[in-house]
């Protein structure tokens, strides 16, 4: 089973995604965003700590931006979240101020590999749950970087949804299976 869980910030996406893997004997929790070492923001550190405390002790954490490799191990996999993966990709390639088509090409190259890996993952390898943000429901961002991120994440979400068996929308802690 491959499930994409989407919704707004603080909607309950991560809790719902984690609940889908309760009882799994082997779970790899993929954290593709910035680590505390890379981003010393105390609010970010507190958010990471809260997520760690919520997870069962037998879950393995993998901090990796190589999304395709992270989707490869046997056992259940949860990726939380595709928005932080995209941000890390744009940061690592210093793409925020590059021409949109050049950025889109870089993202598409990385996304193609991840989508192919997800689509090819055999069902008996274990479930995959992908968490992402739904950023296209709000106001149009004032700054170019915000519009670029919104548009790119929309494309990431569509491609990952197409490779998934189910999509769950989480709003105010409630889940709608699309």
C-alpha positions as CSV (number, residue, x, y, z in Angstrom):
1,X,0.0,0.0,0.0
2,X,1.3,3.5,-1.0
3,X,-0.5,6.4,0.6
4,X,0.0,10.2,0.2
5,X,-1.2,12.2,3.1
6,X,-1.7,15.9,2.4
7,X,-3.2,18.8,4.2
8,X,-2.4,22.2,5.7
9,X,0.2,23.1,8.3
10,X,-0.7,21.6,11.8
11,X,-3.7,19.8,10.3
12,X,-2.7,16.4,11.9
13,X,-1.1,15.0,8.8
14,X,1.9,13.5,10.6
15,X,-0.2,11.9,13.4
16,X,-2.5,10.3,10.8
17,X,0.4,9.1,8.7
18,X,2.1,7.5,11.8
19,X,-1.2,5.9,12.7
20,X,-1.3,4.1,9.4
21,X,1.9,2.2,10.3
22,X,0.9,1.2,13.9
23,X,1.7,-2.4,14.4
24,X,4.3,-2.6,11.7
25,X,7.3,-4.5,12.9
26,X,9.9,-2.6,10.9
27,X,9.4,1.1,10.1
28,X,11.9,3.5,8.6
29,X,11.0,7.1,9.3
30,X,12.6,9.3,6.6
31,X,13.3,12.9,7.7
32,X,14.3,14.7,4.5
33,X,14.4,18.2,5.9
34,X,17.0,20.2,7.7
35,X,18.6,18.7,10.8
36,X,19.0,20.7,14.1
37,X,22.7,21.0,13.2
38,X,21.8,22.7,9.9
39,X,19.0,24.9,11.3
40,X,19.6,26.0,14.9
41,X,16.1,27.6,15.1
42,X,14.7,26.5,18.5
43,X,11.2,26.2,17.1
44,X,12.4,23.7,14.5
45,X,14.3,21.8,17.1
46,X,11.2,21.6,19.3
47,X,9.1,20.3,16.4
48,X,11.7,17.6,15.6
49,X,11.9,16.6,19.2
50,X,8.1,16.3,19.5
51,X,8.0,14.1,16.4
52,X,10.7,11.8,17.8
53,X,8.9,11.5,21.1
54,X,5.7,10.4,19.4
55,X,7.3,7.6,17.4
56,X,7.6,4.1,18.8
57,X,11.1,3.3,19.9
58,X,11.6,0.5,17.4
59,X,11.1,2.9,14.4
60,X,14.4,3.7,12.7
61,X,15.1,7.3,11.7
62,X,16.8,8.1,8.5
63,X,17.8,11.7,7.8
64,X,18.3,11.7,4.0
65,X,17.5,13.9,1.1
66,X,17.9,11.0,-1.3
67,X,14.2,10.2,-1.6
68,X,14.7,7.3,-4.1
69,X,17.1,5.5,-1.8
70,X,14.9,6.2,1.2
71,X,12.0,4.4,-0.5
72,X,14.1,1.3,-1.2
73,X,14.4,-0.6,2.1
74,X,12.2,-3.5,3.0
75,X,9.6,-2.8,5.7
76,X,7.3,0.1,6.2
77,X,8.5,3.6,5.2
78,X,7.2,7.0,6.2
79,X,8.5,10.2,4.6
80,X,7.7,13.3,6.5
81,X,7.6,15.5,4.5
82,X,7.9,16.2,0.8
83,X,7.7,19.9,1.4
84,X,10.9,19.8,3.5
85,X,12.5,17.5,0.9
86,X,11.7,20.1,-1.8
87,X,13.1,22.9,0.4
88,X,16.3,21.0,1.1
89,X,16.7,20.3,-2.7
90,X,16.3,23.9,-3.6
91,X,18.6,25.0,-0.8
92,X,21.3,22.4,-1.6
93,X,21.4,23.4,-5.3
94,X,21.1,27.2,-4.5
95,X,18.1,27.3,-6.8
96,X,15.9,29.9,-5.2
97,X,17.0,32.7,-7.4
98,X,17.7,30.7,-10.6
99,X,15.3,30.9,-13.6
100,X,12.1,28.9,-13.0
101,X,12.6,26.5,-15.9
102,X,16.1,25.7,-14.7
103,X,14.8,25.0,-11.2
104,X,11.9,23.0,-12.5
105,X,14.3,20.9,-14.6
106,X,16.4,20.1,-11.4
107,X,13.4,19.2,-9.4
108,X,11.9,17.1,-12.2
109,X,15.1,15.1,-12.5
110,X,15.2,14.2,-8.8
111,X,11.4,13.7,-8.7
112,X,11.5,11.3,-11.7
113,X,13.8,9.0,-9.9
114,X,11.7,9.1,-6.7
115,X,8.4,8.5,-8.5
116,X,9.9,5.6,-10.5
117,X,11.3,4.0,-7.3
118,X,7.9,4.4,-5.6
119,X,6.0,3.0,-8.6
120,X,8.3,0.0,-8.9
121,X,8.3,-0.8,-5.1
122,X,6.7,-4.2,-4.7
123,X,3.7,-4.5,-2.5
124,X,5.3,-7.2,-0.3
125,X,8.2,-4.8,0.5
126,X,5.9,-3.0,3.0
127,X,3.7,0.0,3.1
128,X,4.9,3.5,2.2
129,X,3.3,6.7,3.6
130,X,4.3,10.0,2.2
131,X,3.4,13.2,4.0
132,X,3.2,16.5,2.2
133,X,1.8,20.0,2.6
134,X,-1.2,21.3,0.5
135,X,0.1,24.8,-0.2
136,X,-2.2,25.8,-3.1
137,X,-5.3,26.6,-1.1
138,X,-4.3,29.9,0.3
139,X,-3.4,33.4,-1.0
140,X,-0.9,33.9,-3.8
141,X,2.5,34.3,-2.2
142,X,3.9,37.9,-2.5
143,X,7.5,36.8,-3.2
144,X,8.8,34.8,-6.2
145,X,10.4,32.2,-4.0
146,X,7.0,31.5,-2.4
147,X,5.3,31.2,-5.7
148,X,8.1,28.9,-7.1
149,X,7.8,26.7,-4.0
150,X,4.0,26.5,-4.2
151,X,4.1,25.6,-7.9
152,X,6.9,23.0,-7.6
153,X,5.3,21.3,-4.6
154,X,2.0,21.1,-6.4
155,X,3.8,19.2,-9.2
156,X,5.6,17.0,-6.6
157,X,2.2,16.2,-4.9
158,X,0.5,15.4,-8.2
159,X,3.2,13.1,-9.4
160,X,3.5,11.3,-6.0
161,X,-0.3,11.0,-5.8
162,X,-0.4,9.4,-9.3
163,X,2.2,6.7,-8.0
164,X,0.2,6.1,-4.8
165,X,-2.7,3.8,-4.2
166,X,-4.6,6.3,-2.0
167,X,-4.5,10.0,-1.1
168,X,-5.7,11.2,2.3
169,X,-6.6,14.8,2.9
170,X,-6.3,15.9,6.5
171,X,-8.2,19.0,7.7
172,X,-8.5,20.0,11.3
173,X,-7.5,16.5,12.3
174,X,-10.2,14.9,10.2
175,X,-9.3,12.6,7.3
176,X,-10.9,12.5,3.9
177,X,-9.9,9.6,1.7
178,X,-9.8,10.9,-1.9
